[in-house]
């Protein structure tokens, strides 16, 4: 299966308000499993190898972010400085090594 055929579909179930996810991309299925979702083989090839996986998501696991002119709008900090990320957070540079 080529890269263009490896689709991922997220279908929203309005009755129980949870997403039902399907993918033909093995990397995406591994990612879901690593995140803790129960991933089931949904479809197999003629030789028996898996080629489609499904999972049911929890309520709130899919987020839709604001878009403007085709790009995701970045959150503002409201004038506050955000904490520094990385190994030197809250320590002197010599302590981070």
Backbone as XML, in Angstrom:
<?xml version="1.0"?>
<chain id="A" units="angstrom">
  <residue number="1" name="UNK">
    <atom name="N" x="0.849" y="-1.172" z="0.000"/>
    <atom name="CA" x="0.000" y="0.000" z="0.000"/>
    <atom name="C" x="0.900" y="1.242" z="0.000"/>
  </residue>
  <residue number="2" name="UNK">
    <atom name="N" x="0.655" y="2.131" z="-0.952"/>
    <atom name="CA" x="1.498" y="3.316" z="-0.995"/>
    <atom name="C" x="1.037" y="4.359" z="0.019"/>
  </residue>
  <residue number="3" name="UNK">
    <atom name="N" x="1.839" y="5.384" z="0.193"/>
    <atom name="CA" x="1.593" y="6.387" z="1.232"/>
    <atom name="C" x="0.253" y="7.104" z="1.063"/>
  </residue>
  <residue number="4" name="UNK">
    <atom name="N" x="-0.151" y="7.367" z="-0.162"/>
    <atom name="CA" x="-1.407" y="8.074" z="-0.415"/>
    <atom name="C" x="-2.628" y="7.234" z="-0.026"/>
  </residue>
  <residue number="5" name="UNK">
    <atom name="N" x="-2.486" y="5.921" z="-0.003"/>
    <atom name="CA" x="-3.604" y="5.038" z="0.334"/>
    <atom name="C" x="-3.744" y="4.800" z="1.832"/>
  </residue>
  <residue number="6" name="UNK">
    <atom name="N" x="-2.804" y="5.282" z="2.632"/>
    <atom name="CA" x="-2.831" y="5.066" z="4.084"/>
    <atom name="C" x="-3.671" y="6.149" z="4.758"/>
  </residue>
  <residue number="7" name="UNK">
    <atom name="N" x="-4.961" y="6.013" z="4.648"/>
    <atom name="CA" x="-5.849" y="7.032" z="5.197"/>
    <atom name="C" x="-6.121" y="6.804" z="6.674"/>
  </residue>
  <residue number="8" name="UNK">
    <atom name="N" x="-6.475" y="7.883" z="7.354"/>
    <atom name="CA" x="-6.943" y="7.828" z="8.728"/>
    <atom name="C" x="-8.256" y="8.587" z="8.778"/>
  </residue>
  <residue number="9" name="UNK">
    <atom name="N" x="-9.280" y="7.932" z="9.325"/>
    <atom name="CA" x="-10.617" y="8.516" z="9.375"/>
    <atom name="C" x="-11.051" y="8.566" z="10.833"/>
  </residue>
  <residue number="10" name="UNK">
    <atom name="N" x="-11.563" y="9.720" z="11.254"/>
    <atom name="CA" x="-12.127" y="9.856" z="12.589"/>
    <atom name="C" x="-13.603" y="10.180" z="12.409"/>
  </residue>
  <residue number="11" name="UNK">
    <atom name="N" x="-14.456" y="9.284" z="12.890"/>
    <atom name="CA" x="-15.905" y="9.454" z="12.772"/>
    <atom name="C" x="-16.453" y="9.747" z="14.152"/>
  </residue>
  <residue number="12" name="UNK">
    <atom name="N" x="-17.232" y="10.799" z="14.252"/>
    <atom name="CA" x="-17.787" y="11.208" z="15.533"/>
    <atom name="C" x="-19.126" y="10.528" z="15.754"/>
  </residue>
  <residue number="13" name="UNK">
    <atom name="N" x="-19.252" y="9.759" z="16.834"/>
    <atom name="CA" x="-20.494" y="9.090" z="17.188"/>
    <atom name="C" x="-21.280" y="10.024" z="18.101"/>
  </residue>
  <residue number="14" name="UNK">
    <atom name="N" x="-22.351" y="10.595" z="17.576"/>
    <atom name="CA" x="-23.127" y="11.588" z="18.333"/>
    <atom name="C" x="-23.891" y="10.985" z="19.499"/>
  </residue>
  <residue number="15" name="UNK">
    <atom name="N" x="-24.214" y="9.699" z="19.421"/>
    <atom name="CA" x="-25.009" y="9.089" z="20.489"/>
    <atom name="C" x="-24.230" y="9.014" z="21.798"/>
  </residue>
  <residue number="16" name="UNK">
    <atom name="N" x="-23.010" y="8.488" z="21.754"/>
    <atom name="CA" x="-22.229" y="8.425" z="22.995"/>
    <atom name="C" x="-21.091" y="9.443" z="23.012"/>
  </residue>
  <residue number="17" name="UNK">
    <atom name="N" x="-21.086" y="10.368" z="22.054"/>
    <atom name="CA" x="-20.160" y="11.503" z="21.993"/>
    <atom name="C" x="-18.698" y="11.091" z="22.058"/>
  </residue>
  <residue number="18" name="UNK">
    <atom name="N" x="-18.342" y="10.050" z="21.329"/>
    <atom name="CA" x="-16.955" y="9.613" z="21.299"/>
    <atom name="C" x="-16.523" y="9.353" z="19.865"/>
  </residue>
  <residue number="19" name="UNK">
    <atom name="N" x="-15.238" y="9.558" z="19.565"/>
    <atom name="CA" x="-14.749" y="9.309" z="18.212"/>
    <atom name="C" x="-14.458" y="7.830" z="17.972"/>
  </residue>
  <residue number="20" name="UNK">
    <atom name="N" x="-14.783" y="7.375" z="16.784"/>
    <atom name="CA" x="-14.426" y="6.040" z="16.323"/>
    <atom name="C" x="-13.380" y="6.252" z="15.243"/>
  </residue>
  <residue number="21" name="UNK">
    <atom name="N" x="-12.202" y="5.659" z="15.430"/>
    <atom name="CA" x="-11.065" y="5.948" z="14.555"/>
    <atom name="C" x="-10.691" y="4.719" z="13.734"/>
  </residue>
  <residue number="22" name="UNK">
    <atom name="N" x="-10.319" y="4.945" z="12.488"/>
    <atom name="CA" x="-9.860" y="3.879" z="11.590"/>
    <atom name="C" x="-8.619" y="4.384" z="10.875"/>
  </residue>
  <residue number="23" name="UNK">
    <atom name="N" x="-7.634" y="3.521" z="10.700"/>
    <atom name="CA" x="-6.451" y="3.891" z="9.937"/>
    <atom name="C" x="-5.944" y="2.711" z="9.127"/>
  </residue>
  <residue number="24" name="UNK">
    <atom name="N" x="-5.365" y="3.030" z="7.985"/>
    <atom name="CA" x="-4.679" y="2.041" z="7.164"/>
    <atom name="C" x="-3.169" y="2.267" z="7.258"/>
  </residue>
  <residue number="25" name="UNK">
    <atom name="N" x="-2.750" y="3.132" z="8.176"/>
    <atom name="CA" x="-1.347" y="3.467" z="8.374"/>
    <atom name="C" x="-0.829" y="2.733" z="9.616"/>
  </residue>
  <residue number="26" name="UNK">
    <atom name="N" x="0.090" y="1.781" z="9.449"/>
    <atom name="CA" x="0.577" y="1.030" z="10.601"/>
    <atom name="C" x="1.264" y="1.910" z="11.646"/>
  </residue>
  <residue number="27" name="UNK">
    <atom name="N" x="1.922" y="2.985" z="11.227"/>
    <atom name="CA" x="2.574" y="3.889" z="12.175"/>
    <atom name="C" x="1.540" y="4.583" z="13.058"/>
  </residue>
  <residue number="28" name="UNK">
    <atom name="N" x="0.408" y="4.966" z="12.471"/>
    <atom name="CA" x="-0.657" y="5.606" z="13.252"/>
    <atom name="C" x="-1.253" y="4.614" z="14.244"/>
  </residue>
  <residue number="29" name="UNK">
    <atom name="N" x="-1.435" y="3.367" z="13.843"/>
    <atom name="CA" x="-1.962" y="2.333" z="14.747"/>
    <atom name="C" x="-1.007" y="2.114" z="15.919"/>
  </residue>
  <residue number="30" name="UNK">
    <atom name="N" x="0.300" y="2.093" z="15.657"/>
    <atom name="CA" x="1.285" y="1.959" z="16.735"/>
    <atom name="C" x="1.228" y="3.155" z="17.674"/>
  </residue>
  <residue number="31" name="UNK">
    <atom name="N" x="1.052" y="4.348" z="17.115"/>
    <atom name="CA" x="0.961" y="5.568" z="17.924"/>
    <atom name="C" x="-0.249" y="5.503" z="18.854"/>
  </residue>
  <residue number="32" name="UNK">
    <atom name="N" x="-1.394" y="5.068" z="18.343"/>
    <atom name="CA" x="-2.595" y="4.930" z="19.174"/>
    <atom name="C" x="-2.363" y="3.925" z="20.297"/>
  </residue>
  <residue number="33" name="UNK">
    <atom name="N" x="-1.740" y="2.793" z="19.958"/>
    <atom name="CA" x="-1.471" y="1.757" z="20.963"/>
    <atom name="C" x="-0.538" y="2.307" z="22.043"/>
  </residue>
  <residue number="34" name="UNK">
    <atom name="N" x="0.483" y="3.047" z="21.630"/>
    <atom name="CA" x="1.432" y="3.636" z="22.582"/>
    <atom name="C" x="0.744" y="4.645" z="23.492"/>
  </residue>
  <residue number="35" name="UNK">
    <atom name="N" x="-0.269" y="5.352" z="22.988"/>
    <atom name="CA" x="-1.024" y="6.314" z="23.786"/>
    <atom name="C" x="-2.038" y="5.647" z="24.718"/>
  </residue>
  <residue number="36" name="UNK">
    <atom name="N" x="-2.210" y="4.338" z="24.603"/>
    <atom name="CA" x="-3.077" y="3.615" z="25.521"/>
    <atom name="C" x="-4.424" y="3.193" z="24.967"/>
  </residue>
  <residue number="37" name="UNK">
    <atom name="N" x="-4.683" y="3.436" z="23.688"/>
    <atom name="CA" x="-5.953" y="3.031" z="23.089"/>
    <atom name="C" x="-5.923" y="1.538" z="22.768"/>
  </residue>
  <residue number="38" name="UNK">
    <atom name="N" x="-7.070" y="0.882" z="22.848"/>
    <atom name="CA" x="-7.194" y="-0.508" z="22.444"/>
    <atom name="C" x="-7.382" y="-0.520" z="20.929"/>
  </residue>
  <residue number="39" name="UNK">
    <atom name="N" x="-6.389" y="-1.046" z="20.233"/>
    <atom name="CA" x="-6.388" y="-1.055" z="18.768"/>
    <atom name="C" x="-6.702" y="-2.465" z="18.287"/>
  </residue>
  <residue number="40" name="UNK">
    <atom name="N" x="-7.685" y="-2.577" z="17.402"/>
    <atom name="CA" x="-8.095" y="-3.865" z="16.848"/>
    <atom name="C" x="-7.800" y="-3.903" z="15.362"/>
  </residue>
  <residue number="41" name="UNK">
    <atom name="N" x="-7.422" y="-5.088" z="14.867"/>
    <atom name="CA" x="-7.236" y="-5.263" z="13.424"/>
    <atom name="C" x="-8.624" y="-5.282" z="12.800"/>
  </residue>
  <residue number="42" name="UNK">
    <atom name="N" x="-8.852" y="-4.385" z="11.873"/>
    <atom name="CA" x="-10.163" y="-4.240" z="11.241"/>
    <atom name="C" x="-10.204" y="-4.924" z="9.875"/>
  </residue>
  <residue number="43" name="UNK">
    <atom name="N" x="-9.063" y="-4.957" z="9.189"/>
    <atom name="CA" x="-9.026" y="-5.468" z="7.824"/>
    <atom name="C" x="-7.697" y="-6.176" z="7.602"/>
  </residue>
  <residue number="44" name="UNK">
    <atom name="N" x="-7.719" y="-7.266" z="6.830"/>
    <atom name="CA" x="-6.488" y="-7.990" z="6.513"/>
    <atom name="C" x="-6.352" y="-8.153" z="5.011"/>
  </residue>
  <residue number="45" name="UNK">
    <atom name="N" x="-5.116" y="-8.315" z="4.570"/>
    <atom name="CA" x="-4.826" y="-8.580" z="3.160"/>
    <atom name="C" x="-5.085" y="-10.067" z="2.888"/>
  </residue>
  <residue number="46" name="UNK">
    <atom name="N" x="-5.003" y="-10.462" z="1.627"/>
    <atom name="CA" x="-5.256" y="-11.858" z="1.268"/>
    <atom name="C" x="-4.259" y="-12.809" z="1.922"/>
  </residue>
  <residue number="47" name="UNK">
    <atom name="N" x="-3.043" y="-12.333" z="2.180"/>
    <atom name="CA" x="-2.036" y="-13.192" z="2.820"/>
    <atom name="C" x="-2.194" y="-13.237" z="4.344"/>
  </residue>
  <residue number="48" name="UNK">
    <atom name="N" x="-3.187" y="-12.532" z="4.886"/>
    <atom name="CA" x="-3.454" y="-12.553" z="6.318"/>
    <atom name="C" x="-2.790" y="-11.452" z="7.119"/>
  </residue>
  <residue number="49" name="UNK">
    <atom name="N" x="-1.960" y="-10.653" z="6.465"/>
    <atom name="CA" x="-1.302" y="-9.561" z="7.196"/>
    <atom name="C" x="-2.283" y="-8.410" z="7.412"/>
  </residue>
  <residue number="50" name="UNK">
    <atom name="N" x="-2.203" y="-7.747" z="8.575"/>
    <atom name="CA" x="-3.137" y="-6.647" z="8.855"/>
    <atom name="C" x="-2.886" y="-5.450" z="7.951"/>
  </residue>
  <residue number="51" name="UNK">
    <atom name="N" x="-3.979" y="-4.817" z="7.518"/>
    <atom name="CA" x="-3.832" y="-3.615" z="6.699"/>
    <atom name="C" x="-4.796" y="-2.506" z="7.118"/>
  </residue>
  <residue number="52" name="UNK">
    <atom name="N" x="-5.574" y="-2.725" z="8.161"/>
    <atom name="CA" x="-6.480" y="-1.709" z="8.674"/>
    <atom name="C" x="-6.728" y="-1.920" z="10.155"/>
  </residue>
  <residue number="53" name="UNK">
    <atom name="N" x="-6.715" y="-0.840" z="10.936"/>
    <atom name="CA" x="-6.873" y="-0.916" z="12.378"/>
    <atom name="C" x="-7.943" y="0.062" z="12.823"/>
  </residue>
  <residue number="54" name="UNK">
    <atom name="N" x="-8.619" y="-0.260" z="13.926"/>
    <atom name="CA" x="-9.635" y="0.644" z="14.456"/>
    <atom name="C" x="-9.454" y="0.780" z="15.964"/>
  </residue>
  <residue number="55" name="UNK">
    <atom name="N" x="-9.957" y="1.875" z="16.482"/>
    <atom name="CA" x="-9.919" y="2.137" z="17.920"/>
    <atom name="C" x="-11.068" y="3.064" z="18.256"/>
  </residue>
  <residue number="56" name="UNK">
    <atom name="N" x="-11.540" y="2.965" z="19.483"/>
    <atom name="CA" x="-12.575" y="3.882" z="19.947"/>
    <atom name="C" x="-11.920" y="4.836" z="20.924"/>
  </residue>
  <residue number="57" name="UNK">
    <atom name="N" x="-12.096" y="6.120" z="20.680"/>
    <atom name="CA" x="-11.477" y="7.128" z="21.528"/>
    <atom name="C" x="-12.357" y="7.504" z="22.697"/>
  </residue>
  <residue number="58" name="UNK">
    <atom name="N" x="-11.749" y="8.120" z="23.663"/>
    <atom name="CA" x="-12.476" y="8.620" z="24.826"/>
    <atom name="C" x="-13.054" y="9.998" z="24.501"/>
  </residue>
  <residue number="59" name="UNK">
    <atom name="N" x="-14.093" y="10.381" z="25.221"/>
    <atom name="CA" x="-14.677" y="11.701" z="25.037"/>
    <atom name="C" x="-13.597" y="12.740" z="25.309"/>
  </residue>
  <residue number="60" name="UNK">
    <atom name="N" x="-13.401" y="13.664" z="24.401"/>
    <atom name="CA" x="-12.422" y="14.733" z="24.583"/>
    <atom name="C" x="-11.036" y="14.426" z="24.047"/>
  </residue>
  <residue number="61" name="UNK">
    <atom name="N" x="-10.812" y="13.242" z="23.440"/>
    <atom name="CA" x="-9.466" y="12.933" z="22.950"/>
    <atom name="C" x="-9.150" y="13.635" z="21.631"/>
  </residue>
  <residue number="62" name="UNK">
    <atom name="N" x="-10.164" y="14.125" z="20.939"/>
    <atom name="CA" x="-9.959" y="14.864" z="19.685"/>
    <atom name="C" x="-10.272" y="16.328" z="19.950"/>
  </residue>
  <residue number="63" name="UNK">
    <atom name="N" x="-9.364" y="17.195" z="19.566"/>
    <atom name="CA" x="-9.565" y="18.626" z="19.768"/>
    <atom name="C" x="-9.532" y="19.337" z="18.420"/>
  </residue>
  <residue number="64" name="UNK">
    <atom name="N" x="-10.397" y="20.307" z="18.298"/>
    <atom name="CA" x="-10.412" y="21.142" z="17.111"/>
    <atom name="C" x="-9.870" y="22.503" z="17.515"/>
  </residue>
  <residue number="65" name="UNK">
    <atom name="N" x="-8.883" y="22.994" z="16.780"/>
    <atom name="CA" x="-8.254" y="24.261" z="17.121"/>
    <atom name="C" x="-8.672" y="25.330" z="16.127"/>
  </residue>
  <residue number="66" name="UNK">
    <atom name="N" x="-8.645" y="26.559" z="16.579"/>
    <atom name="CA" x="-9.045" y="27.706" z="15.759"/>
    <atom name="C" x="-8.076" y="27.869" z="14.586"/>
  </residue>
  <residue number="67" name="UNK">
    <atom name="N" x="-8.650" y="28.129" z="13.397"/>
    <atom name="CA" x="-7.868" y="28.316" z="12.180"/>
    <atom name="C" x="-8.221" y="29.663" z="11.568"/>
  </residue>
  <residue number="68" name="UNK">
    <atom name="N" x="-7.197" y="30.360" z="11.092"/>
    <atom name="CA" x="-7.408" y="31.632" z="10.393"/>
    <atom name="C" x="-6.482" y="31.639" z="9.188"/>
  </residue>
  <residue number="69" name="UNK">
    <atom name="N" x="-7.043" y="31.881" z="8.023"/>
    <atom name="CA" x="-6.295" y="31.892" z="6.763"/>
    <atom name="C" x="-5.521" y="30.591" z="6.542"/>
  </residue>
  <residue number="70" name="UNK">
    <atom name="N" x="-6.107" y="29.467" z="6.953"/>
    <atom name="CA" x="-5.505" y="28.167" z="6.709"/>
    <atom name="C" x="-4.426" y="27.760" z="7.692"/>
  </residue>
  <residue number="71" name="UNK">
    <atom name="N" x="-4.160" y="28.564" z="8.721"/>
    <atom name="CA" x="-3.132" y="28.235" z="9.704"/>
    <atom name="C" x="-3.738" y="28.217" z="11.100"/>
  </residue>
  <residue number="72" name="UNK">
    <atom name="N" x="-3.190" y="27.387" z="11.962"/>
    <atom name="CA" x="-3.676" y="27.310" z="13.339"/>
    <atom name="C" x="-3.293" y="28.585" z="14.074"/>
  </residue>
  <residue number="73" name="UNK">
    <atom name="N" x="-4.261" y="29.166" z="14.759"/>
    <atom name="CA" x="-4.028" y="30.390" z="15.518"/>
    <atom name="C" x="-3.290" y="30.021" z="16.797"/>
  </residue>
  <residue number="74" name="UNK">
    <atom name="N" x="-2.163" y="30.693" z="17.038"/>
    <atom name="CA" x="-1.386" y="30.424" z="18.249"/>
    <atom name="C" x="-2.047" y="31.088" z="19.437"/>
  </residue>
  <residue number="75" name="UNK">
    <atom name="N" x="-1.947" y="30.449" z="20.577"/>
    <atom name="CA" x="-2.508" y="31.008" z="21.800"/>
    <atom name="C" x="-1.667" y="32.180" z="22.266"/>
  </residue>
  <residue number="76" name="UNK">
    <atom name="N" x="-2.327" y="33.162" z="22.821"/>
    <atom name="CA" x="-1.591" y="34.282" z="23.399"/>
    <atom name="C" x="-1.330" y="33.984" z="24.860"/>
  </residue>
  <residue number="77" name="UNK">
    <atom name="N" x="-0.307" y="34.604" z="25.405"/>
    <atom name="CA" x="0.054" y="34.358" z="26.801"/>
    <atom name="C" x="-0.636" y="35.344" z="27.735"/>
  </residue>
  <residue number="78" name="UNK">
    <atom name="N" x="-1.353" y="36.314" z="27.200"/>
    <atom name="CA" x="-2.021" y="37.292" z="28.050"/>
    <atom name="C" x="-1.052" y="38.205" z="28.767"/>
  </residue>
  <residue number="79" name="UNK">
    <atom name="N" x="0.127" y="38.446" z="28.180"/>
    <atom name="CA" x="1.116" y="39.327" z="28.781"/>
    <atom name="C" x="2.033" y="38.621" z="29.773"/>
  </residue>
  <residue number="80" name="UNK">
    <atom name="N" x="1.769" y="37.353" z="30.064"/>
    <atom name="CA" x="2.614" y="36.619" z="31.006"/>
    <atom name="C" x="3.753" y="35.958" z="30.261"/>
  </residue>
  <residue number="81" name="UNK">
    <atom name="N" x="4.857" y="35.784" z="30.936"/>
    <atom name="CA" x="5.962" y="35.028" z="30.368"/>
    <atom name="C" x="5.756" y="33.557" z="30.699"/>
  </residue>
  <residue number="82" name="UNK">
    <atom name="N" x="5.822" y="32.720" z="29.696"/>
    <atom name="CA" x="5.667" y="31.284" z="29.916"/>
    <atom name="C" x="6.963" y="30.719" z="30.479"/>
  </residue>
  <residue number="83" name="UNK">
    <atom name="N" x="6.913" y="29.641" z="31.258"/>
    <atom name="CA" x="8.137" y="29.068" z="31.822"/>
    <atom name="C" x="9.027" y="28.493" z="30.722"/>
  </residue>
  <residue number="84" name="UNK">
    <atom name="N" x="10.299" y="28.518" z="30.966"/>
    <atom name="CA" x="11.272" y="27.991" z="30.014"/>
    <atom name="C" x="11.176" y="26.477" z="30.021"/>
  </residue>
  <residue number="85" name="UNK">
    <atom name="N" x="11.134" y="25.870" z="28.832"/>
    <atom name="CA" x="11.078" y="24.419" z="28.707"/>
    <atom name="C" x="12.482" y="23.882" z="28.513"/>
  </residue>
  <residue number="86" name="UNK">
    <atom name="N" x="12.749" y="22.722" z="29.029"/>
    <atom name="CA" x="14.035" y="22.086" z="28.791"/>
    <atom name="C" x="14.766" y="21.771" z="30.074"/>
  </residue>
  <residue number="87" name="UNK">
    <atom name="N" x="16.002" y="21.263" z="29.963"/>
    <atom name="CA" x="16.731" y="20.793" z="31.129"/>
    <atom name="C" x="17.162" y="21.894" z="32.091"/>
  </residue>
  <residue number="88" name="UNK">
    <atom name="N" x="17.288" y="23.137" z="31.643"/>
    <atom name="CA" x="17.772" y="24.198" z="32.521"/>
    <atom name="C" x="16.640" y="24.890" z="33.270"/>
  </residue>
  <residue number="89" name="UNK">
    <atom name="N" x="15.459" y="24.375" z="33.206"/>
    <atom name="CA" x="14.293" y="24.979" z="33.846"/>
    <atom name="C" x="14.495" y="25.096" z="35.361"/>
  </residue>
  <residue number="90" name="UNK">
    <atom name="N" x="14.577" y="26.315" z="35.849"/>
    <atom name="CA" x="14.678" y="26.559" z="37.275"/>
    <atom name="C" x="16.040" y="26.270" z="37.872"/>
  </residue>
  <residue number="91" name="UNK">
    <atom name="N" x="17.053" y="25.993" z="37.051"/>
    <atom name="CA" x="18.395" y="25.705" z="37.553"/>
    <atom name="C" x="19.411" y="26.555" z="36.817"/>
  </residue>
  <residue number="92" name="UNK">
    <atom name="N" x="20.546" y="26.713" z="37.410"/>
    <atom name="CA" x="21.634" y="27.426" z="36.732"/>
    <atom name="C" x="22.132" y="26.555" z="35.583"/>
  </residue>
  <residue number="93" name="UNK">
    <atom name="N" x="22.720" y="27.194" z="34.591"/>
    <atom name="CA" x="23.190" y="26.466" z="33.406"/>
    <atom name="C" x="24.225" y="25.412" z="33.775"/>
  </residue>
  <residue number="94" name="UNK">
    <atom name="N" x="25.055" y="25.669" z="34.760"/>
    <atom name="CA" x="26.076" y="24.680" z="35.134"/>
    <atom name="C" x="25.463" y="23.460" z="35.795"/>
  </residue>
  <residue number="95" name="UNK">
    <atom name="N" x="24.327" y="23.622" z="36.473"/>
    <atom name="CA" x="23.656" y="22.483" z="37.122"/>
    <atom name="C" x="22.948" y="21.592" z="36.112"/>
  </residue>
  <residue number="96" name="UNK">
    <atom name="N" x="22.584" y="22.145" z="34.946"/>
    <atom name="CA" x="21.822" y="21.399" z="33.944"/>
    <atom name="C" x="22.679" y="20.347" z="33.250"/>
  </residue>
  <residue number="97" name="UNK">
    <atom name="N" x="23.988" y="20.455" z="33.322"/>
    <atom name="CA" x="24.865" y="19.503" z="32.641"/>
    <atom name="C" x="25.042" y="18.288" z="33.402"/>
  </residue>
</chain>
